[in-house]
Amino acid sequence: MSAPEMEKMESGKPYNQFASDNYAGICPEAWKLMEMANRGFEPSYGDDRWTDQACRAIRDLFETDCQVFFVFNGTAANSLALASLCQSYHSVICHEMAHIETDECGAPEFFSNGTKILLVPGKSGKLDLDAVEHAITRRADIHYPKPRVLSITQTTELGTVYEQSEITAATALAEKHGLKVHMDGARFANAVAALELKPADLTWKAGVDVLCLGGAKNGTAIGEAVVFFDHGLAAEFEYRCKQAGQLASKMRFISAPWIGMLESGAWLENAKRANRMAALLADRVSGIRGVSLMFPTQANALFLQMDEGISGRLRNAGWRFYSFIGAGGARFMCSWQTTEDDVNALADAIRKASAEG
């Protein structure tokens, strides 16, 4: 297929944009730094100036001397981070809808040599702390996998956001029982944008030990940062990365875009835009017959309960979205690249699908 033919493909049409924020391209600020890193020669395996500068930029962002490692994707970030916190006889407690449970193909268990994932419920994707404490204390004998880590997803898989006080309460419970705290921050920037707080206030100052900081959903091409706020927990983490095939030989192409994102402020502006578009979409579809909001729209995700006929007509018209929570439940994601015109086009399509029923 020629380049002109590829340009005519449907990938740029609005109906292909809402299935995932992974559908979006690389934002200009990230692209510029990737292009700059492509000029000339650089040492490999992270010994380059770009990776060093990116690590310093992340330390500045969090206002602390954290340990930073770059990996290719979120599954690797979460799995290797959890493996560094656990022995094979330990367990990780997380929400029953957490990504580490539902969408990582057993990778956390694999890389930790069998650490068990213990699931707890909670409204709107957030941990019920009474259920967490029950999971921790229900047994203390040697026959039960010893709870070692509490994992928080920020933002949650249902598009909601943990308030600072909720994080602090969760980490206090974890500390009470000797657990470490992992945060899956694939959409951490969206939470920061929603809460209008400093990243430090939502992580290490609130008791989080390690954060998997998302880049790909916020404007980079690939690459997540594993950020250890406790240096001791990062011991030999580079060996885990190498063994897992996550040590990039040309690391600068993963790390350099972070410089453009962080130093320009694009990481936050991108998240703010995505959040605004989701809020706008929620407003545009309000009142449409056969459509209702399933969860609060607090970041860049919108979950709609729709009649099956509406969902079918939308799909037949070419719109892509995930049936995420049971029959009829539909997830629509906004990204840094989503425009108001895109939102209006989707809202109009939903309204039309409703009227045709």
HELIX and SHEET records of a PDB file:
HELIX    1   1 ALA A    3  GLU A    7  1                                   5    
HELIX    2   2 GLU A   10  GLY A   12  5                                   3    
HELIX    3   3 PRO A   14  ASN A   16  5                                   3    
HELIX    4   4 ASP A   21  TYR A   23  5                                   3    
HELIX    5   5 PRO A   28  ALA A   37  1                                  10    
HELIX    6   6 ARG A   49  PHE A   62  1                                  14    
HELIX    7   7 GLY A   74  LEU A   85  1                                  12    
HELIX    8   8 HIS A   99  THR A  102  1                                   4    
HELIX    9   9 ALA A  107  PHE A  111  1                                   5    
HELIX   10  10 LYS A  123  GLY A  125  5                                   3    
HELIX   11  11 LEU A  129  THR A  137  1                                   9    
HELIX   12  12 GLN A  164  LYS A  176  1                                  13    
HELIX   13  13 PHE A  188  LEU A  195  1                                   8    
HELIX   14  14 PRO A  199  LEU A  202  5                                   4    
HELIX   15  15 TRP A  204  ALA A  206  5                                   3    
HELIX   16  16 ALA A  216  ASN A  218  5                                   3    
HELIX   17  17 HIS A  231  ALA A  234  5                                   4    
HELIX   18  18 PHE A  237  GLN A  243  1                                   7    
HELIX   19  19 ARG A  252  SER A  264  1                                  13    
HELIX   20  20 ALA A  266  VAL A  285  1                                  20    
HELIX   21  21 GLU A  308  ASN A  316  1                                   9    
HELIX   22  22 GLU A  340  ALA A  355  1                                  16    
SHEET    1   A 7 GLN A  67  VAL A  71  0                                        
SHEET    2   A 7 GLU A 224  PHE A 228 -1                                        
SHEET    3   A 7 VAL A 210  LEU A 213 -1                                        
SHEET    4   A 7 LYS A 180  GLY A 185  1                                        
SHEET    5   A 7 LYS A 146  THR A 153  1                                        
SHEET    6   A 7 HIS A  90  HIS A  95  1                                        
SHEET    7   A 7 LYS A 116  VAL A 120  1                                        
SHEET    1   B 4 VAL A 291  LEU A 293  0                                        
SHEET    2   B 4 ALA A 301  MET A 306 -1                                        
SHEET    3   B 4 GLY A 329  MET A 333 -1                                        
SHEET    4   B 4 TYR A 322  SER A 323 -1                                        
END                                                                             
